[in-house]
Structure formats: C-alpha cells, structure tokens
Amino acid sequence: MKRSLYLFVLTLFTIGLAMSCREEKTAGEKIEDGIEKVGDGIEDGAEEVEDAVEDAADDN
C-alpha cells in the first residue's frame, strides 16, 4: 500500500514539475507575434500582386 502511495505522489510531483516548466508568453510577446504574422501576410499579398502584374504585362 505504501509503495503505491509513494508511486502516486511521485507521479503527481513529476506531472507538476513538467507543467511548471512550460514557457508562458507575455502580452507584449503575443502582440509582437501577431504583428509579425500580419506583416508576413501583407508581404505575401504584395508578392502575389506583383506576380499578377508581371504576368499581365507579359501577356500584353
């Protein structure tokens, strides 16, 4: 009985330790990531427009 109780406590401790090691992002880091994603989207859109304009110019 004691052995299973020790094993249970050890398991809970291990899970707790693993969960506490997660890296949490601050609000500033989350905002920064969002801004980067928007910037990447704008950049991708601009490249698509550029390609479409070049294709249209080549057709004429």
mmCIF file of the N, C-alpha and C atoms, coordinates in Angstrom:
data_MODEL
# 
_entry.id   MODEL 
# 
loop_
_atom_site.group_PDB 
_atom_site.id 
_atom_site.type_symbol 
_atom_site.label_atom_id 
_atom_site.label_alt_id 
_atom_site.label_comp_id 
_atom_site.label_asym_id 
_atom_site.label_entity_id 
_atom_site.label_seq_id 
_atom_site.pdbx_PDB_ins_code 
_atom_site.Cartn_x 
_atom_site.Cartn_y 
_atom_site.Cartn_z 
_atom_site.occupancy 
_atom_site.B_iso_or_equiv 
_atom_site.pdbx_formal_charge 
_atom_site.auth_seq_id 
_atom_site.auth_comp_id 
_atom_site.auth_asym_id 
_atom_site.auth_atom_id 
_atom_site.pdbx_PDB_model_num 
ATOM 1   N N  . MET A 1 1  ? 0.819  -1.185 0.000   1.00 0.00 ? 1  MET A N  1 
ATOM 2   C CA . MET A 1 1  ? 0.000  0.000  0.000   1.00 0.00 ? 1  MET A CA 1 
ATOM 3   C C  . MET A 1 1  ? 0.871  1.260  0.000   1.00 0.00 ? 1  MET A C  1 
ATOM 4   N N  . LYS A 1 2  ? 1.908  1.246  0.841   1.00 0.00 ? 2  LYS A N  1 
ATOM 5   C CA . LYS A 1 2  ? 2.795  2.403  0.903   1.00 0.00 ? 2  LYS A CA 1 
ATOM 6   C C  . LYS A 1 2  ? 3.497  2.631  -0.434  1.00 0.00 ? 2  LYS A C  1 
ATOM 7   N N  . ARG A 1 3  ? 3.890  1.557  -1.059  1.00 0.00 ? 3  ARG A N  1 
ATOM 8   C CA . ARG A 1 3  ? 4.623  1.663  -2.320  1.00 0.00 ? 3  ARG A CA 1 
ATOM 9   C C  . ARG A 1 3  ? 3.751  2.318  -3.397  1.00 0.00 ? 3  ARG A C  1 
ATOM 10  N N  . SER A 1 4  ? 2.491  1.931  -3.472  1.00 0.00 ? 4  SER A N  1 
ATOM 11  C CA . SER A 1 4  ? 1.595  2.522  -4.469  1.00 0.00 ? 4  SER A CA 1 
ATOM 12  C C  . SER A 1 4  ? 1.319  3.986  -4.133  1.00 0.00 ? 4  SER A C  1 
ATOM 13  N N  . LEU A 1 5  ? 1.248  4.327  -2.862  1.00 0.00 ? 5  LEU A N  1 
ATOM 14  C CA . LEU A 1 5  ? 1.051  5.722  -2.454  1.00 0.00 ? 5  LEU A CA 1 
ATOM 15  C C  . LEU A 1 5  ? 2.271  6.553  -2.830  1.00 0.00 ? 5  LEU A C  1 
ATOM 16  N N  . TYR A 1 6  ? 3.461  6.028  -2.605  1.00 0.00 ? 6  TYR A N  1 
ATOM 17  C CA . TYR A 1 6  ? 4.681  6.729  -2.984  1.00 0.00 ? 6  TYR A CA 1 
ATOM 18  C C  . TYR A 1 6  ? 4.758  6.922  -4.509  1.00 0.00 ? 6  TYR A C  1 
ATOM 19  N N  . LEU A 1 7  ? 4.381  5.899  -5.235  1.00 0.00 ? 7  LEU A N  1 
ATOM 20  C CA . LEU A 1 7  ? 4.387  5.973  -6.686  1.00 0.00 ? 7  LEU A CA 1 
ATOM 21  C C  . LEU A 1 7  ? 3.395  7.031  -7.172  1.00 0.00 ? 7  LEU A C  1 
ATOM 22  N N  . PHE A 1 8  ? 2.227  7.081  -6.555  1.00 0.00 ? 8  PHE A N  1 
ATOM 23  C CA . PHE A 1 8  ? 1.214  8.074  -6.910  1.00 0.00 ? 8  PHE A CA 1 
ATOM 24  C C  . PHE A 1 8  ? 1.723  9.488  -6.620  1.00 0.00 ? 8  PHE A C  1 
ATOM 25  N N  . VAL A 1 9  ? 2.317  9.704  -5.467  1.00 0.00 ? 9  VAL A N  1 
ATOM 26  C CA . VAL A 1 9  ? 2.845  11.017 -5.099  1.00 0.00 ? 9  VAL A CA 1 
ATOM 27  C C  . VAL A 1 9  ? 3.981  11.412 -6.042  1.00 0.00 ? 9  VAL A C  1 
ATOM 28  N N  . LEU A 1 10 ? 4.840  10.485 -6.367  1.00 0.00 ? 10 LEU A N  1 
ATOM 29  C CA . LEU A 1 10 ? 5.941  10.745 -7.291  1.00 0.00 ? 10 LEU A CA 1 
ATOM 30  C C  . LEU A 1 10 ? 5.409  11.119 -8.674  1.00 0.00 ? 10 LEU A C  1 
ATOM 31  N N  . THR A 1 11 ? 4.374  10.425 -9.120  1.00 0.00 ? 11 THR A N  1 
ATOM 32  C CA . THR A 1 11 ? 3.763  10.725 -10.408 1.00 0.00 ? 11 THR A CA 1 
ATOM 33  C C  . THR A 1 11 ? 3.180  12.134 -10.414 1.00 0.00 ? 11 THR A C  1 
ATOM 34  N N  . LEU A 1 12 ? 2.449  12.491 -9.366  1.00 0.00 ? 12 LEU A N  1 
ATOM 35  C CA . LEU A 1 12 ? 1.880  13.840 -9.274  1.00 0.00 ? 12 LEU A CA 1 
ATOM 36  C C  . LEU A 1 12 ? 2.982  14.905 -9.255  1.00 0.00 ? 12 LEU A C  1 
ATOM 37  N N  . PHE A 1 13 ? 4.039  14.645 -8.529  1.00 0.00 ? 13 PHE A N  1 
ATOM 38  C CA . PHE A 1 13 ? 5.153  15.581 -8.462  1.00 0.00 ? 13 PHE A CA 1 
ATOM 39  C C  . PHE A 1 13 ? 5.799  15.762 -9.832  1.00 0.00 ? 13 PHE A C  1 
ATOM 40  N N  . THR A 1 14 ? 5.977  14.665 -10.548 1.00 0.00 ? 14 THR A N  1 
ATOM 41  C CA . THR A 1 14 ? 6.587  14.720 -11.879 1.00 0.00 ? 14 THR A CA 1 
ATOM 42  C C  . THR A 1 14 ? 5.710  15.500 -12.848 1.00 0.00 ? 14 THR A C  1 
ATOM 43  N N  . ILE A 1 15 ? 4.417  15.251 -12.800 1.00 0.00 ? 15 ILE A N  1 
ATOM 44  C CA . ILE A 1 15 ? 3.490  15.988 -13.675 1.00 0.00 ? 15 ILE A CA 1 
ATOM 45  C C  . ILE A 1 15 ? 3.505  17.476 -13.328 1.00 0.00 ? 15 ILE A C  1 
ATOM 46  N N  . GLY A 1 16 ? 3.482  17.781 -12.058 1.00 0.00 ? 16 GLY A N  1 
ATOM 47  C CA . GLY A 1 16 ? 3.520  19.179 -11.622 1.00 0.00 ? 16 GLY A CA 1 
ATOM 48  C C  . GLY A 1 16 ? 4.800  19.871 -12.049 1.00 0.00 ? 16 GLY A C  1 
ATOM 49  N N  . LEU A 1 17 ? 5.897  19.190 -11.953 1.00 0.00 ? 17 LEU A N  1 
ATOM 50  C CA . LEU A 1 17 ? 7.176  19.758 -12.357 1.00 0.00 ? 17 LEU A CA 1 
ATOM 51  C C  . LEU A 1 17 ? 7.215  20.004 -13.861 1.00 0.00 ? 17 LEU A C  1 
ATOM 52  N N  . ALA A 1 18 ? 6.696  19.060 -14.631 1.00 0.00 ? 18 ALA A N  1 
ATOM 53  C CA . ALA A 1 18 ? 6.688  19.206 -16.084 1.00 0.00 ? 18 ALA A CA 1 
ATOM 54  C C  . ALA A 1 18 ? 5.779  20.360 -16.502 1.00 0.00 ? 18 ALA A C  1 
ATOM 55  N N  . MET A 1 19 ? 4.663  20.529 -15.853 1.00 0.00 ? 19 MET A N  1 
ATOM 56  C CA . MET A 1 19 ? 3.720  21.593 -16.208 1.00 0.00 ? 19 MET A CA 1 
ATOM 57  C C  . MET A 1 19 ? 4.277  22.970 -15.827 1.00 0.00 ? 19 MET A C  1 
ATOM 58  N N  . SER A 1 20 ? 5.044  23.045 -14.786 1.00 0.00 ? 20 SER A N  1 
ATOM 59  C CA . SER A 1 20 ? 5.573  24.331 -14.351 1.00 0.00 ? 20 SER A CA 1 
ATOM 60  C C  . SER A 1 20 ? 6.736  24.802 -15.218 1.00 0.00 ? 20 SER A C  1 
ATOM 61  N N  . CYS A 1 21 ? 7.298  23.921 -16.011 1.00 0.00 ? 21 CYS A N  1 
ATOM 62  C CA . CYS A 1 21 ? 8.433  24.272 -16.861 1.00 0.00 ? 21 CYS A CA 1 
ATOM 63  C C  . CYS A 1 21 ? 8.008  24.870 -18.200 1.00 0.00 ? 21 CYS A C  1 
ATOM 64  N N  . ARG A 1 22 ? 6.703  24.920 -18.460 1.00 0.00 ? 22 ARG A N  1 
ATOM 65  C CA . ARG A 1 22 ? 6.235  25.491 -19.715 1.00 0.00 ? 22 ARG A CA 1 
ATOM 66  C C  . ARG A 1 22 ? 6.583  26.968 -19.766 1.00 0.00 ? 22 ARG A C  1 
ATOM 67  N N  . GLU A 1 23 ? 6.914  27.415 -20.957 1.00 0.00 ? 23 GLU A N  1 
ATOM 68  C CA . GLU A 1 23 ? 7.270  28.820 -21.143 1.00 0.00 ? 23 GLU A CA 1 
ATOM 69  C C  . GLU A 1 23 ? 6.001  29.593 -21.484 1.00 0.00 ? 23 GLU A C  1 
ATOM 70  N N  . GLU A 1 24 ? 5.676  30.556 -20.667 1.00 0.00 ? 24 GLU A N  1 
ATOM 71  C CA . GLU A 1 24 ? 4.500  31.388 -20.878 1.00 0.00 ? 24 GLU A CA 1 
ATOM 72  C C  . GLU A 1 24 ? 4.922  32.657 -21.610 1.00 0.00 ? 24 GLU A C  1 
ATOM 73  N N  . LYS A 1 25 ? 4.127  33.076 -22.585 1.00 0.00 ? 25 LYS A N  1 
ATOM 74  C CA . LYS A 1 25 ? 4.423  34.302 -23.312 1.00 0.00 ? 25 LYS A CA 1 
ATOM 75  C C  . LYS A 1 25 ? 3.750  35.476 -22.614 1.00 0.00 ? 25 LYS A C  1 
ATOM 76  N N  . THR A 1 26 ? 4.445  36.593 -22.584 1.00 0.00 ? 26 THR A N  1 
ATOM 77  C CA . THR A 1 26 ? 3.862  37.794 -22.031 1.00 0.00 ? 26 THR A CA 1 
ATOM 78  C C  . THR A 1 26 ? 2.929  38.412 -23.069 1.00 0.00 ? 26 THR A C  1 
ATOM 79  N N  . ALA A 1 27 ? 2.133  39.372 -22.625 1.00 0.00 ? 27 ALA A N  1 
ATOM 80  C CA . ALA A 1 27 ? 1.204  40.039 -23.542 1.00 0.00 ? 27 ALA A CA 1 
ATOM 81  C C  . ALA A 1 27 ? 1.974  40.734 -24.661 1.00 0.00 ? 27 ALA A C  1 
ATOM 82  N N  . GLY A 1 28 ? 3.097  41.337 -24.324 1.00 0.00 ? 28 GLY A N  1 
ATOM 83  C CA . GLY A 1 28 ? 3.914  42.015 -25.333 1.00 0.00 ? 28 GLY A CA 1 
ATOM 84  C C  . GLY A 1 28 ? 4.430  41.058 -26.392 1.00 0.00 ? 28 GLY A C  1 
ATOM 85  N N  . GLU A 1 29 ? 4.839  39.864 -25.971 1.00 0.00 ? 29 GLU A N  1 
ATOM 86  C CA . GLU A 1 29 ? 5.335  38.869 -26.921 1.00 0.00 ? 29 GLU A CA 1 
ATOM 87  C C  . GLU A 1 29 ? 4.212  38.367 -27.828 1.00 0.00 ? 29 GLU A C  1 
ATOM 88  N N  . LYS A 1 30 ? 3.017  38.217 -27.256 1.00 0.00 ? 30 LYS A N  1 
ATOM 89  C CA . LYS A 1 30 ? 1.874  37.780 -28.065 1.00 0.00 ? 30 LYS A CA 1 
ATOM 90  C C  . LYS A 1 30 ? 1.527  38.835 -29.104 1.00 0.00 ? 30 LYS A C  1 
ATOM 91  N N  . ILE A 1 31 ? 1.558  40.106 -28.705 1.00 0.00 ? 31 ILE A N  1 
ATOM 92  C CA . ILE A 1 31 ? 1.271  41.199 -29.636 1.00 0.00 ? 31 ILE A CA 1 
ATOM 93  C C  . ILE A 1 31 ? 2.322  41.234 -30.732 1.00 0.00 ? 31 ILE A C  1 
ATOM 94  N N  . GLU A 1 32 ? 3.568  41.081 -30.347 1.00 0.00 ? 32 GLU A N  1 
ATOM 95  C CA . GLU A 1 32 ? 4.669  41.085 -31.315 1.00 0.00 ? 32 GLU A CA 1 
ATOM 96  C C  . GLU A 1 32 ? 4.514  39.957 -32.329 1.00 0.00 ? 32 GLU A C  1 
ATOM 97  N N  . ASP A 1 33 ? 4.136  38.772 -31.863 1.00 0.00 ? 33 ASP A N  1 
ATOM 98  C CA . ASP A 1 33 ? 3.916  37.640 -32.769 1.00 0.00 ? 33 ASP A CA 1 
ATOM 99  C C  . ASP A 1 33 ? 2.770  37.939 -33.732 1.00 0.00 ? 33 ASP A C  1 
ATOM 100 N N  . GLY A 1 34 ? 1.708  38.549 -33.220 1.00 0.00 ? 34 GLY A N  1 
ATOM 101 C CA . GLY A 1 34 ? 0.579  38.898 -34.072 1.00 0.00 ? 34 GLY A CA 1 
ATOM 102 C C  . GLY A 1 34 ? 0.957  39.902 -35.137 1.00 0.00 ? 34 GLY A C  1 
ATOM 103 N N  . ILE A 1 35 ? 1.742  40.895 -34.754 1.00 0.00 ? 35 ILE A N  1 
ATOM 104 C CA . ILE A 1 35 ? 2.194  41.908 -35.712 1.00 0.00 ? 35 ILE A CA 1 
ATOM 105 C C  . ILE A 1 35 ? 3.060  41.270 -36.789 1.00 0.00 ? 35 ILE A C  1 
ATOM 106 N N  . GLU A 1 36 ? 3.920  40.353 -36.404 1.00 0.00 ? 36 GLU A N  1 
ATOM 107 C CA . GLU A 1 36 ? 4.769  39.661 -37.382 1.00 0.00 ? 36 GLU A CA 1 
ATOM 108 C C  . GLU A 1 36 ? 3.932  38.858 -38.364 1.00 0.00 ? 36 GLU A C  1 
ATOM 109 N N  . LYS A 1 37 ? 2.881  38.192 -37.870 1.00 0.00 ? 37 LYS A N  1 
ATOM 110 C CA . LYS A 1 37 ? 2.016  37.405 -38.748 1.00 0.00 ? 37 LYS A CA 1 
ATOM 111 C C  . LYS A 1 37 ? 1.294  38.305 -39.743 1.00 0.00 ? 37 LYS A C  1 
ATOM 112 N N  . VAL A 1 38 ? 0.802  39.452 -39.263 1.00 0.00 ? 38 VAL A N  1 
ATOM 113 C CA . VAL A 1 38 ? 0.128  40.392 -40.160 1.00 0.00 ? 38 VAL A CA 1 
ATOM 114 C C  . VAL A 1 38 ? 1.105  40.913 -41.200 1.00 0.00 ? 38 VAL A C  1 
ATOM 115 N N  . GLY A 1 39 ? 2.310  41.251 -40.769 1.00 0.00 ? 39 GLY A N  1 
ATOM 116 C CA . GLY A 1 39 ? 3.333  41.727 -41.700 1.00 0.00 ? 39 GLY A CA 1 
ATOM 117 C C  . GLY A 1 39 ? 3.667  40.687 -42.754 1.00 0.00 ? 39 GLY A C  1 
ATOM 118 N N  . ASP A 1 40 ? 3.776  39.436 -42.327 1.00 0.00 ? 40 ASP A N  1 
ATOM 119 C CA . ASP A 1 40 ? 4.057  38.356 -43.280 1.00 0.00 ? 40 ASP A CA 1 
ATOM 120 C C  . ASP A 1 40 ? 2.914  38.206 -44.282 1.00 0.00 ? 40 ASP A C  1 
ATOM 121 N N  . GLY A 1 41 ? 1.681  38.338 -43.799 1.00 0.00 ? 41 GLY A N  1 
ATOM 122 C CA . GLY A 1 41 ? 0.527  38.241 -44.691 1.00 0.00 ? 41 GLY A CA 1 
ATOM 123 C C  . GLY A 1 41 ? 0.508  39.354 -45.714 1.00 0.00 ? 41 GLY A C  1 
ATOM 124 N N  . ILE A 1 42 ? 0.827  40.563 -45.272 1.00 0.00 ? 42 ILE A N  1 
ATOM 125 C CA . ILE A 1 42 ? 0.876  41.699 -46.192 1.00 0.00 ? 42 ILE A CA 1 
ATOM 126 C C  . ILE A 1 42 ? 1.971  41.498 -47.227 1.00 0.00 ? 42 ILE A C  1 
ATOM 127 N N  . GLU A 1 43 ? 3.112  41.025 -46.773 1.00 0.00 ? 43 GLU A N  1 
ATOM 128 C CA . GLU A 1 43 ? 4.236  40.776 -47.679 1.00 0.00 ? 43 GLU A CA 1 
ATOM 129 C C  . GLU A 1 43 ? 3.875  39.724 -48.725 1.00 0.00 ? 43 GLU A C  1 
ATOM 130 N N  . ASP A 1 44 ? 3.220  38.646 -48.289 1.00 0.00 ? 44 ASP A N  1 
ATOM 131 C CA . ASP A 1 44 ? 2.800  37.595 -49.219 1.00 0.00 ? 44 ASP A CA 1 
ATOM 132 C C  . ASP A 1 44 ? 1.794  38.144 -50.233 1.00 0.00 ? 44 ASP A C  1 
ATOM 133 N N  . GLY A 1 45 ? 0.859  38.961 -49.756 1.00 0.00 ? 45 GLY A N  1 
ATOM 134 C CA . GLY A 1 45 ? -0.130 39.558 -50.651 1.00 0.00 ? 45 GLY A CA 1 
ATOM 135 C C  . GLY A 1 45 ? 0.509  40.471 -51.675 1.00 0.00 ? 45 GLY A C  1 
ATOM 136 N N  . ALA A 1 46 ? 1.490  41.255 -51.235 1.00 0.00 ? 46 ALA A N  1 
ATOM 137 C CA . ALA A 1 46 ? 2.186  42.158 -52.154 1.00 0.00 ? 46 ALA A CA 1 
ATOM 138 C C  . ALA A 1 46 ? 2.941  41.370 -53.223 1.00 0.00 ? 46 ALA A C  1 
ATOM 139 N N  . GLU A 1 47 ? 3.552  40.260 -52.844 1.00 0.00 ? 47 GLU A N  1 
ATOM 140 C CA . GLU A 1 47 ? 4.255  39.422 -53.821 1.00 0.00 ? 47 GLU A CA 1 
ATOM 141 C C  . GLU A 1 47 ? 3.289  38.828 -54.838 1.00 0.00 ? 47 GLU A C  1 
ATOM 142 N N  . GLU A 1 48 ? 2.106  38.424 -54.379 1.00 0.00 ? 48 GLU A N  1 
ATOM 143 C CA . GLU A 1 48 ? 1.109  37.873 -55.299 1.00 0.00 ? 48 GLU A CA 1 
ATOM 144 C C  . GLU A 1 48 ? 0.639  38.938 -56.291 1.00 0.00 ? 48 GLU A C  1 
ATOM 145 N N  . VAL A 1 49 ? 0.429  40.161 -55.801 1.00 0.00 ? 49 VAL A N  1 
ATOM 146 C CA . VAL A 1 49 ? 0.017  41.258 -56.680 1.00 0.00 ? 49 VAL A CA 1 
ATOM 147 C C  . VAL A 1 49 ? 1.120  41.551 -57.695 1.00 0.00 ? 49 VAL A C  1 
ATOM 148 N N  . GLU A 1 50 ? 2.358  41.566 -57.224 1.00 0.00 ? 50 GLU A N  1 
ATOM 149 C CA . GLU A 1 50 ? 3.489  41.823 -58.117 1.00 0.00 ? 50 GLU A CA 1 
ATOM 150 C C  . GLU A 1 50 ? 3.559  40.766 -59.221 1.00 0.00 ? 50 GLU A C  1 
ATOM 151 N N  . ASP A 1 51 ? 3.383  39.499 -58.835 1.00 0.00 ? 51 ASP A N  1 
ATOM 152 C CA . ASP A 1 51 ? 3.403  38.412 -59.825 1.00 0.00 ? 51 ASP A CA 1 
ATOM 153 C C  . ASP A 1 51 ? 2.253  38.569 -60.833 1.00 0.00 ? 51 ASP A C  1 
ATOM 154 N N  . ALA A 1 52 ? 1.079  38.949 -60.346 1.00 0.00 ? 52 ALA A N  1 
ATOM 155 C CA . ALA A 1 52 ? -0.061 39.110 -61.237 1.00 0.00 ? 52 ALA A CA 1 
ATOM 156 C C  . ALA A 1 52 ? 0.175  40.259 -62.214 1.00 0.00 ? 52 ALA A C  1 
ATOM 157 N N  . VAL A 1 53 ? 0.773  41.352 -61.736 1.00 0.00 ? 53 VAL A N  1 
ATOM 158 C CA . VAL A 1 53 ? 1.061  42.493 -62.614 1.00 0.00 ? 53 VAL A CA 1 
ATOM 159 C C  . VAL A 1 53 ? 2.097  42.101 -63.653 1.00 0.00 ? 53 VAL A C  1 
ATOM 160 N N  . GLU A 1 54 ? 3.113  41.363 -63.252 1.00 0.00 ? 54 GLU A N  1 
ATOM 161 C CA . GLU A 1 54 ? 4.135  40.918 -64.211 1.00 0.00 ? 54 GLU A CA 1 
ATOM 162 C C  . GLU A 1 54 ? 3.534  39.985 -65.251 1.00 0.00 ? 54 GLU A C  1 
ATOM 163 N N  . ASP A 1 55 ? 2.658  39.089 -64.820 1.00 0.00 ? 55 ASP A N  1 
ATOM 164 C CA . ASP A 1 55 ? 2.003  38.174 -65.768 1.00 0.00 ? 55 ASP A CA 1 
ATOM 165 C C  . ASP A 1 55 ? 1.132  38.953 -66.759 1.00 0.00 ? 55 ASP A C  1 
ATOM 166 N N  . ALA A 1 56 ? 0.411  39.952 -66.252 1.00 0.00 ? 56 ALA A N  1 
ATOM 167 C CA . ALA A 1 56 ? -0.433 40.758 -67.129 1.00 0.00 ? 56 ALA A CA 1 
ATOM 168 C C  . ALA A 1 56 ? 0.399  41.551 -68.113 1.00 0.00 ? 56 ALA A C  1 
ATOM 169 N N  . ALA A 1 57 ? 1.559  42.058 -67.686 1.00 0.00 ? 57 ALA A N  1 
ATOM 170 C CA . ALA A 1 57 ? 2.433  42.812 -68.557 1.00 0.00 ? 57 ALA A CA 1 
ATOM 171 C C  . ALA A 1 57 ? 3.040  41.900 -69.620 1.00 0.00 ? 57 ALA A C  1 
ATOM 172 N N  . ASP A 1 58 ? 3.363  40.669 -69.249 1.00 0.00 ? 58 ASP A N  1 
ATOM 173 C CA . ASP A 1 58 ? 3.927  39.721 -70.204 1.00 0.00 ? 58 ASP A CA 1 
ATOM 174 C C  . ASP A 1 58 ? 2.902  39.325 -71.278 1.00 0.00 ? 58 ASP A C  1 
ATOM 175 N N  . ASP A 1 59 ? 1.623  39.270 -70.884 1.00 0.00 ? 59 ASP A N  1 
ATOM 176 C CA . ASP A 1 59 ? 0.574  38.891 -71.820 1.00 0.00 ? 59 ASP A CA 1 
ATOM 177 C C  . ASP A 1 59 ? 0.346  39.975 -72.861 1.00 0.00 ? 59 ASP A C  1 
ATOM 178 N N  . ASN A 1 60 ? 0.630  41.227 -72.522 1.00 0.00 ? 60 ASN A N  1 
ATOM 179 C CA . ASN A 1 60 ? 0.404  42.332 -73.467 1.00 0.00 ? 60 ASN A CA 1 
ATOM 180 C C  . ASN A 1 60 ? 1.625  42.589 -74.240 1.00 0.00 ? 60 ASN A C  1 
# 
